Amino acid sequence: MSTTTEVPAAALMPRPPRRFRAADKRGRRMGKLLRLYWRLSEPTEAELAVLGRRLMTRDEPAAALVRAMRLPADDPQRVTMAQFHRALDSGVDDDSPDALRDFFELVEDTPPWVDHDLCERGAAVFRRFGQNANDVLLQLSLIGGYRFGGPVDLLAETGGLSGTTTMRRLGETQTWAVAVGRPGGMDRDGEGWRLTVHVRLMHALVNEAFERNGRWDSAEWGLPINQTDLASTLNLFSGALMMGVRALGVPISRADSRALMHLWKYVGWLIGVDEDWLFDDERDQHQLSYAILLSQSDVTHAGAQLAGALVDVQGDLHYRFAHPVAARYTRERLLSMLEGFLGTRGMRDLHLPHRLPWAFGTAWLRNTVSYRLIGPTPLGARYLEWRGRVARDRAMFRHFGTDGAEIGALPVGKHG
């Protein structure tokens, strides 16, 4: 007769970090309009519990690859950074280490649900958003996300958005998003595909470093880059992006919404988001996002610090003409847009100076002409593509000047 006591499955699950649901009422207030507009249901306790557990869940396939990079130099199963880049560019060699082969077999095994034609349409929708996408991704998605503790505190720890690195790191994110939206960008040999896999390894390297360096409190914040935060970040480029551009007066058809969602669904799968949190339907994405809002913590000091850095860095961007005037206008326009997106409480949370939201009016005027008057004409699609290209080129120049736009190099060090 065995005397072994069986441990309940629930007892083996990781305990959620302390930040989980630390500001439930605040999240409910912030998500009220989202819930009413989309007629969202209240998440169950079981659904919220999943969010808590996945704050302690990492991307295991990428973590296995990083462990192989940590093997001794004389171990034949060690993966070097040079081998990773060769595989990224041209596929794995027959004699590649097992961990590298396993990882690329995973990311190259495109799920059958991926519709490449629909991804191409989604990329075209993304490109035609033009300056509106630039505005929403910076103001509502990035700076708006600083109102919650966790990911913003990791950014502060890594120094990724402070001091002289602010401008370049913003440009790197812009470079990746632009690459995803290019024609053929998410094909296996497309720049968007390669940069997405590159970013996936970057995430795993950050996770591995902070899980062992003693500088990160996982009991408070969860794993440095975890499934819940990763899914929340993915929403910034799909559901949140569309909500933001609609607020600026851009009409989006149901077909275009589905195409954009499908594009970022594939990006999410490739970057390592759990597949049950990937959606084709925009409402389903907002349902998850509402639940994530309820699970968030309050604003921290890091949020105000990094928001201020992003506002101040507008003076350090590259401008082709009249730098002092252009820099001042860009800063004031940014604050005005932030006031419109975040409201008085949001600006106060991030210690940002208040401004009248006049920039919303100019955006509405521009978008009425572009999307409602010119857009439906026979030349409308080509016009919006051109406007989008101008906005992307301007953003790239402002962040990189005459230097080439690129994603930051992966650290070499002990990885080879």
N, C-alpha and C positions, 0 to 999 in steps of 0.2 A: 504493500500500500504506500503510495507516494505521499510525502508530507509537504511537497512544494506548493506554495500558495500562488495562485495565478494573479498577476497584477492586472487590474482593469486597464483597458486600452486608454481611457481618458487620463489615467495617472501617468502614462508614458508620454503624453503630448506636452510640448513645451509650454511653460507658463507665460502668458502675455506680459510684455514689459509694463512698467508703471505708467507710462504715458498713455496707454490704451484707455480710451473713453474718459480721459482726465478732464475734458471740457465738453461734456455731452450737450449741455444746454446751449453753449455757445455755438457748437456745430449745428444744432437744430435750428437756431435762429438764422445762421448764415445760409442754411439750405432750404429755408421756408419757401422762397420764391421758386427755386428749382423744383421742389416737391409739388407745389401747386400747379405750376405751368405744365409739367409733364405727367401730372396725376400719378405720382409715385406712391408706392405702398411703404409702410413702415417696415424696416428690416426686422426679422425675428431675432430672438436671442441666439439661436443657433447660427444664423448668418453672421451676426456680429462676432460670435466666438471664433468663426473661421478667420475673420480679419485679424483678431488678436493672435491666433496661432501663427498666421503667416507673417506677422511682424518678426517672428523668430525663425523664418524659413528662408534659406538661401537658394541660389541657382546651383544645384548640385552638379550638373554636367560641366559647367564652367569651373566650378570649384575643383573637380577632379583633374581638369587640365592644369590648373594652377599648382595643385599638389605635385604633379609630374614635373613642373618647372622648378620645384624646390628640391628635387632629388640631387644627390651628389653628382659632380661633373663627370665622373667616370661610369655612372650608371647608364646602361644602354637604353633604358626607358625614360631617361630625362628628356624633356622637351625644351628646346631653346627658342628664343624669340625669333631668331632667323628662320627656324623651321616653321613657326607659326605664320610668319609673313609669306613664306614661299607657298604654304598651303592656302593661304588667303587669296593669293594672286593666281595660282595655277593648280590647286588641288594637292592632296597628300601623295607622297612617294610610296612605293611599295615597301620600302624599308623604314617607314616612319614609325616612331614610338606608338604603342597601343593607345595611349591617352589622346594623342593628336588624331589618330585615325578614328577613334570612337567619337570625338567631338565633331569632326567634320562630316562623318557619316550622319550624325544627328542633324546638323544645320543644313546639309545638302539634301536631306530627305524631305523635300517640300511636301507638306500635307496635301492630301487630295482635295481639300476644300478650297485651296488657294485658286482664285480665278485671276489669271494674269491680265486679261483684258479689263477686268473690273479694277484691278490695281492701277492700270494705266489711266483709266478714267478718273480714279481718285487722285492720282498725281496731277492730272490736268486741273481738277477742281482746286487742289492745294496751290498750284502755281497761279491760278487766276485770282486768288485772294489777294495777292500782291502785298502792298503796304499794310493792309488790314491784318494779314497773318503776322507780319513783323510786329505790329503794335500789340496784338492780343497775346502772342507768345511771350513777349517781354513783360507786359504790364499785368494782365490778368493771370497768366499761367505762372510765370517765373516769380515776379515780385509778389503777386497775390498769394502764391504758395508759401511765402516767407511768414505768413501769419500763423503757421503751425510748427511746433517744435519737432525735431527729429532730423529729416533730411537737411534742413537749413543748418542745423548744428554740425552735421557731418561736413558740409561745405566749409563752415567756419574752421573746423579742425584741419581740413586738408589745405586751407589757404587758397582754395580754388577761385573764390570771388572776393578777394581783398587785395588792396594795394595795386601794384603794377600789373598783376595778372588778370584783373577784372575784364579789361577790354578783350584780351585774346581768348579767354575762356568763353565769353559770350559769342565771339566770332566762331569758335569751334562748334558750339551748339548750332549756330546758324548754318555752318558749312554742312553738318550732318543732315539737318532738316532739308536744306536745298538739294542735297544729293539724293535723298529719298524721293523727292518730288520731281526729279528729272525724268524725261522719257527713257524707259528701260532701266531706271535707277535700281529697281528691286529684282532685276534679273541676276542670275548667279555671277555674271561678270560685270554687273553694274556697280557704280561707285557707292550707291546707297546701300546695297547688300553688303559690300565689303566693310564699309564704315560701321554698319550696324553690328556685324560680328566683332569688329575691332572694339566698339564700345562695350559689348558684352564681356569681353576679356578684361577691359579696363575696370568694369564693375567688380568682377571676381577678384582682381588683384587688390583693389581697395578693400573689399571685404576681408580677404585673407590677411592683409597688413593690419587692419584695425581690430580684427578679432584677437590678434596676438600681441599688439604693441602696448596694451594696458592703458591707452588713452581714450578708449570708448567704453561707455557704461551701457552694456547690452541689457542689463536688468531695468534700466530706466528707459532706453530708447528702442530696444529691439536690435536685431542685427544691423550693421551699418547700411547695407543695401539689401533689402528684404523684399519678399513677394508683394506685400501690401503696398509699400511705398513705390515699388516699380510699376504696379498696376495703376496707382494714382498718377504717377508721372506720365504714363502712356496716355491717359485721358486728356492730359493737357494739350496733346497734339490732335485729338479727335473731337470728343464731345465738348470739352471746354472751349476749344478753338472755334467750333461752329456756334456755340452760344455767344461767344465774344464778337464774332464778325456779324452775326445777326443784330447784336446790340448797336453796331456801327452802321446799320442800314443795308447790309448785303443780303439779298434773298438767296435761299438755298433750297433747291427742290428735293423731294424725297429720294429721287434716284441719285442725285449728287451726294446727298448725305450718306446713303448706303455705300457708294463708291469710296468716299473718303474713309468711312469706318472700316471698309474691307482692306484698304491699303494699310492702315495702321494696325489692323488685326494681324496681318502678316508680319509687319515690323515687330509687333509685340511678341508673336511666337518666336521670331528669329532672335530677339534680344533676351528671351528666357522667361517671359511672363507665363504663369500657369494657364493652360489652355481653356479652363472653364471660366476664366476672366477675360476672354477675348470675344468681341461682339461685332456682328454686322449691323445690328439695329441700334440706332442712337439712343432710344429710350432705355434699352437694357444697360447701356453704358452709364447713363445718368442714374439708373437705379443703384448700380454699384457705387458710383461716386457719392451719392447721398449717404449710403451706409458708411463709406470711408469718412465723410465729414463728421458723422456721429462718433466715430472711433478716434478722432484726432485729439491732440493736446492743445494747450493754449500757446500763444505767441511767446517766444523767448527773446533774450537780449540779442542773440545772433540774428534774428529776423530783422530787427531795426538796423543793426550794424551793416548787414549786407544790402538791405534796401537803400540805405543812405549811400553806400559805395556805388551802387548802380546808377543812382541819380547824379552823383558827383562826377562819375566817369564820362558823362556826356561832354564835358569840357575837354577831355583828352582824345576824343574821337578824331578821325581825319575828315576834314571838310575841304571841298575843292575851292570854295570862294568865301571870302569874308568870314574867316574862322571865328572871331569873337562874337559876331552877330549870329552866325549859324549855330554856334554852341549854346548861346543864351536862349535862342528860340527853341532849340531841340530840348533843352532842359525844362523850359516852361511848358512846352507842349506835353512832355512826358508827365509832369506833375498834374497837368490838367486832365489828361487821359486817366491817370491813376485815380484822381478824385471821382471821375465818372464811374470807373469800374469797381473801386473798393469802397467808396462812400466815406462819410466823415469818420465812422468808427475804424474802418480799415486804415485810413491815413494816420489816425491817432495811434493805432496799434503799432505801426511801423515808425512812429516819430517823424513823419514826413510833413512838410509845410502844406497847408491847405491852399487850393487854387479853385477858381471857378472852372467848371468843366466845359469851357468854350471849345476845346478841341473836338468834342463829340459833335458839335454843330458843323464844324468844317468837314469832318469825316462824313457825316450824313449828306452834306451837299455834294461832296466829291463822289460818293457812292451812288447817289441818286442819278447823277449824270452818267456815270460809268456803267452801272449794272442795270438800271431800269430804263434808261433812254438809249444808250449806245449798245448795251449788251444784247438785246433781242434782235438787233439788225443783222443782216447777212455778214457784215464785217466785225460783229461784236466779239466773237470768240478770239479772233486774231488780235483785236484791240486789247482785250483783257490779258492775253498772253504777253503782249508787248509791255503793257503797264506793269505786269508782274515781274518781267525780266528787268525792267528799269529799277524797280524797288529792290530786287535781290542784288543787282549790281551795286546800287548805292549802299546797301547795308554791308556788303562785303568790303567795299572800299573804306567805309567808315571804320570798320574794325581792323582791317589789315593794311590799309594804305596800298602802296604798290607792291607789297609782299604777296606771295601766293597764299591763298586761303588753304588751311589744312587742319586736321584733327591732331591734337597733341600726341607726341610719340609715346608709345608704351614704355614704361621703365624697363631698363635692361638689367643692370646690377647682377643679382644672383640668378636671374632667369636666363642669362646668356644672350 
